[in-house]
Amino acid sequence: MNKAILMGRLTRDPEMRQTPNGVPVARFSIAVNRRFAKEGQQNADFIECVAWRQTAEFVCRYFHKGSMIALTGSIQSRSWDGSDGKKRYA
């Protein structure tokens, strides 16, 4: 099972694009506070997110930098060869 539930604040405004077939895609990142941190400290993880179709349009319409957002989805990784010849992961 690959299901993720996250809640955090947008670190930047969502960026809307479309695929060559016209499918809307939104990219954004959120800062998710860690549940357990040392006393007096706040740690956060910065998670890159992608939303598709109507969800992408909804996120771009109603959310902006600093907005609190709750997400459900799945975690996916990918790799590619960078222009410098090194393997990159996301």
Summary of the structure (lengths in Angstrom):
residues: 90
radius of gyration: 15.2
end to end distance: 20.1
largest distance: 50.0
contacts: 194
relative contact order: 0.27
helix: 11%
strand: 47%
